Amino acid sequence: LRTEWARHAPLAPDALILTKLDECASWSAAANLVLDTDVPPLHWMAAGQRVPEDLDPAEPDRFSEALLRAGDLS
């Protein structure tokens, strides 16, 4: 994710969308990226193949719950 962020940062995005979270073995990289102060806020997240049905607003409680459900706190 850091590599992708570095590639897109010059475009100065004002929000993040994290997708394919259902395919991640670890959510640690996503959590660390979201918590980094140099990146814009997370607005949407998706953990499924159906767009737009699987897009969810990235509210802090939703992201926290999803992170805990993934069982990845490393």
TORSE-105503 format. One record per residue (C-alpha): residue number from 1; residue in three letters; x, y, z. Coordinates in pm, 1 decimal, m for minus. Each point is the difference from the previous one (the first is absolute). Example, Ala and Ser with C-alpha at 12.3 -4.5 7.8 and 13.67 -1.06 7.14 Angstrom:
<pts>
@seq 1	type Ala	x 1230.0	y m450.0	z 780.0
@seq 2	type Ser	x 137.0	y 344.0	z m66.0
</pts>
This chain:
<pts>
@seq 1	type Leu	x 0.0	y 0.0	z 0.0
@seq 2	type Arg	x 284.7	y 239.3	z 73.9
@seq 3	type Thr	x 131.2	y m47.6	z m352.9
@seq 4	type Glu	x m342.0	y 72.0	z m148.7
@seq 5	type Trp	x m39.9	y 305.7	z 221.9
@seq 6	type Ala	x 342.1	y 128.8	z m111.5
@seq 7	type Arg	x m104.9	y m39.1	z m364.8
@seq 8	type His	x m325.1	y 192.0	z 48.5
@seq 9	type Ala	x 105.1	y 262.9	z 255.3
@seq 10	type Pro	x 124.9	y 245.0	z m268.5
@seq 11	type Leu	x m360.8	y 24.1	z m122.4
@seq 12	type Ala	x m93.5	y 146.4	z 342.4
@seq 13	type Pro	x m312.4	y m209.0	z 65.4
@seq 14	type Asp	x m226.2	y 134.0	z 272.8
@seq 15	type Ala	x m138.0	y m338.4	z 109.4
@seq 16	type Leu	x 83.7	y m370.8	z 2.1
@seq 17	type Ile	x m204.4	y m295.5	z m117.9
@seq 18	type Leu	x 123.3	y m341.8	z 109.3
@seq 19	type Thr	x m128.2	y m290.1	z m208.6
@seq 20	type Lys	x 53.9	y m374.8	z m16.4
@seq 21	type Leu	x 25.7	y m17.7	z 377.9
@seq 22	type Asp	x m158.6	y m344.7	z m18.8
@seq 23	type Glu	x 309.8	y m117.6	z m189.1
@seq 24	type Cys	x 251.1	y 130.5	z 255.8
@seq 25	type Ala	x 180.4	y m251.8	z 216.1
@seq 26	type Ser	x 78.3	y 282.4	z 240.1
@seq 27	type Trp	x m177.2	y 326.5	z 73.8
@seq 28	type Ser	x 304.9	y 138.9	z 179.7
@seq 29	type Ala	x 127.6	y 187.3	z m304.4
@seq 30	type Ala	x m342.9	y 154.9	z m59.2
@seq 31	type Ala	x m33.5	y 103.3	z 363.3
@seq 32	type Asn	x 348.1	y 149.1	z 5.6
@seq 33	type Leu	x m63.4	y 192.9	z m320.5
@seq 34	type Val	x m329.5	y 137.3	z 130.5
@seq 35	type Leu	x 164.6	y 108.8	z 325.7
@seq 36	type Asp	x 288.3	y 173.5	z m177.6
@seq 37	type Thr	x m31.1	y 376.4	z 32.3
@seq 38	type Asp	x 140.1	y 60.7	z m349.5
@seq 39	type Val	x m289.7	y m162.5	z m182.7
@seq 40	type Pro	x m350.3	y 138.3	z m53.8
@seq 41	type Pro	x m291.6	y m144.0	z 194.8
@seq 42	type Leu	x m154.9	y m332.8	z m89.5
@seq 43	type His	x m346.0	y 59.3	z m148.5
@seq 44	type Trp	x m102.7	y m339.4	z m139.5
@seq 45	type Met	x 98.1	y m363.4	z 46.4
@seq 46	type Ala	x m104.7	y m314.1	z m183.6
@seq 47	type Ala	x 28.6	y m363.5	z 102.5
@seq 48	type Gly	x m167.9	y m170.4	z m292.2
@seq 49	type Gln	x m16.9	y m26.8	z m375.2
@seq 50	type Arg	x m329.9	y 179.1	z m55.6
@seq 51	type Val	x 27.2	y 370.9	z m74.0
@seq 52	type Pro	x m167.7	y 211.3	z 118.7
@seq 53	type Glu	x m184.5	y m242.1	z 231.5
@seq 54	type Asp	x 311.8	y m91.4	z 198.7
@seq 55	type Leu	x 119.8	y 358.5	z 49.1
@seq 56	type Asp	x m53.6	y 119.5	z 355.6
@seq 57	type Pro	x 60.7	y 341.3	z 150.1
@seq 58	type Ala	x 325.2	y m19.0	z 193.1
@seq 59	type Glu	x m130.3	y 119.4	z 331.0
@seq 60	type Pro	x 248.0	y m56.1	z 285.7
@seq 61	type Asp	x m223.4	y m252.3	z 176.8
@seq 62	type Arg	x m56.2	y m200.4	z m320.4
@seq 63	type Phe	x 371.3	y m10.7	z m78.5
@seq 64	type Ser	x 82.4	y m100.9	z 358.9
@seq 65	type Glu	x m262.4	y m275.1	z m0.9
@seq 66	type Ala	x 121.1	y m131.0	z m336.1
@seq 67	type Leu	x 358.7	y 0.3	z 124.1
@seq 68	type Leu	x m100.0	y m194.0	z 311.9
@seq 69	type Arg	x m208.9	y m247.3	z m204.5
@seq 70	type Ala	x 301.8	y m63.1	z m220.9
@seq 71	type Gly	x 183.7	y m110.1	z 313.8
@seq 72	type Asp	x 309.3	y 187.0	z m108.7
@seq 73	type Leu	x 135.5	y 221.4	z 272.9
@seq 74	type Ser	x 369.0	y m44.1	z m79.5
</pts>
